[in-house]
C-alpha cells in the first residue's frame, strides 16, 4: 500500500501535494498562536507576546526580565490606543475603556516580572 493512499492521493502530483499539506498542517498545530491565542507582537529576542494571556502563563516560561518589560510596554501602548479611541467617541467608548483597563492590567503584570 502506498503511503499516501490513506488520504486519497492517486498520482505523483497528488503525493507531493499531500506531503506538503501534511507538513503544513503539522507545523500549523505547533506554531505561535496556533491554539487560538492572538499574538500582540514579539520581543527583541523573538518571543511571542499574547494579547490576553496573563504574565504568569506557561507561554511566558522562557521570558527573562527584559522580555517581560517589553511585553509590558506593548500592552501599555495598546491600552493607550484604546483610551484614545474611547476619548474620541468613535466606535464603542465603553468597550474601548474596558479594553484599555484590561491591557493596563496585563502591562502591570509583566512589569512586576521585569
Buried (B, 14 or more C-beta within 10 A) or exposed (E): EEEBEEEEBEEEEEBEBBBEEEEEEEEEEEEEEEEEBEEBBBBEEEBBBBBEBEBEEEBBEEBEEEBBBBBBBBBBEBBBEBBEBBEEEEEEBEEBBEBBEBBBEBBBBBBEBB
